[in-house]
Amino acid sequence: MATVQPHRVRPGRGIELGLLALALAIGIAAYALVGIGVTGEVPADVVGYGIGMTVLGLGLHVVLRWRAPYADPVIMPSVIALNGIGLAMIYRLDLAEDTSFATRQLGWTAVSVVLAGAVIVLLRDHRTLRRYTYTAMIVGLVLVVLPLVPGLGAQINGANIWIRLGPFSLQPAELAKIALAIFFAGYLVTNRDTLALAGPKALGLQLPRIRDLGPIIIAWAASLAVLISERDLGTSLLFFGLFVAMLYVATERLSWVIIGLSMFVVGAGVAATTFPHVGARFDVWLNALDNDIYNRFPGGSGQLVGGLFGLASGGLFGTGWGAGRPDLVPYAESDFIVASLGEELGLTGVLAILLVYLVLAERGLRTAIGVRDGFGKLLAGGLAFVVAFQCFVVVGGITRIIPLTGLTTPFLAYGGSSLLANWIIVALLLRISDDARRPAGVVRGPQGGSPATPPQGSPGPIRVGGSAAAPTRPPRSARDTGAPGASDTRPTERIDEMRGDDA
């Protein structure tokens, strides 16, 4: 007979502080090594840079102690480490090309971290976002079509994915992915029972009913419209992949994944043979070393081949910070920053960076498993998938696993809109993880932040096999309905239950 022993669940802020110190040390040391490698001396502004990054990291740590004390302790330090490595590489390219991208990126980092802190403070309960399911849909669609508005949109490098606001350029699709993730989570948590109903069976696979194919057909058509009108394979693939992934999480039916992949492959194939700008992407992917395609301008494979040679010259351990020539590749600070890092840090360094992304995605999915309401499960799972999938698409394009896309590597690459959007994703994951890790016997404080003392005589949290549980299970009517404002003194349900908010 199993023994149930009380075990206090620690918030984990001390662990986060230790990991944050390590992450800051990695970023600041990389910045200093770049200066030593390029100029032979430590950068004069390394102290100011270190103080700035430390203030940002500790400031967000304090906000988490105040507003989300049970938030995941690994997510924020992982992102700080990635952000610091990206800043160091951008600074290294600035020294080679006499530009000032690192200064701008540091400014965008400050704005992004402050915005993430504001999201954590103002969003007291992630379930509040479910009220705005269809508002998020409208916002997401508006953001996607903004680059097509005459006078506002701007075509850069052949893609219509930018808008200009005075001296700034913005990629609204980066923010659209957050709005669409909220919409998909709200829609699927309401309609998952219908979408999960069994239909005909073919080749041993349980297919959905024909009448339920509407949502995935609409998402497929929308992704192809983005591919054709905005000439952006990456955004199209990201949006459709997000919907299919969240659909699978909601229904647990592999048939949706197979149908979705088949539809996108067929649609992309037809678009490649019908529209020249799409076909050019596939030509570069399939025949990168062909002399005619390499020398074609515009749209040749010179950038891709240059990145591959950079990765090859890096070898196993890299040339070292400042000892390579990543500046030979166009847009090395944004689209091809992974190739730049691969040249100077080698395969070992790139694998270490990818491992940090893997940890970040794992903590996001762990949050999705642990949170008690269906909307939170889908939203956390979708946001974690976005970060992981975007990383795969970028690295896959640079290494010729898939066609090259216009997406940027989260937290590493230069770009304000990408940094803002991904830090908002981090803030949302931290908010949801606070709810997921909060023990059943601990209620939120009066302002939704620090833990309040549980009622006298109430049982403390009990751990069974590593997860919090209550000794008894209340009737359905007494359980969490998933609606904002519902009681937070609730037991932890089975981690695979997706029906905590369908009462």
Secondary structure, 3 states (H helix, E strand, C coil): CCCCEECCCCCCHHHHHHHHHHHHHHHHHHHHHHHHHHHCCCCCCHHHHHHHHHHHHHHHHHHHHHHCCCCCCCHHHHHHHHHHHHHHHHHHHHHHHCCCHHHHHHHHHHHHHHHHHHHHHHCCCHHHHHHHHHHHHHHHHHHHHHHHCCCCEEEECCEEEEEEECCEEECHHHHHHHHHHHHHHHHHHHHHHHHCCEEEEECCEEEECHHHHHHHHHHHHHHHHHHHHCCCHHHHHHHHHHHHHHHHHHHCCHHHHHHHHHHHHHHHHHHHHHCHHHHHHHHHHHCCCCHHHHHCCCCCCHHHHHHHHHHHHHCCCCCCCCCCCHHHCCCCCCCCHHHHHHHHHHHHHHHHHHHHHHHHHHHHHHHHHHCCCHHHHHHHHHHHHHHHHHHHHHHHHHCCCCCCCCCCCCCCCCCHHHHHHHHHHHHHHHHHHHHHHCCCCCEECCCCCCEECCCCCCCCCEEECCEEECCCCCCHHHCCCCCCCCCCCCCCCCCCCCCCCCC
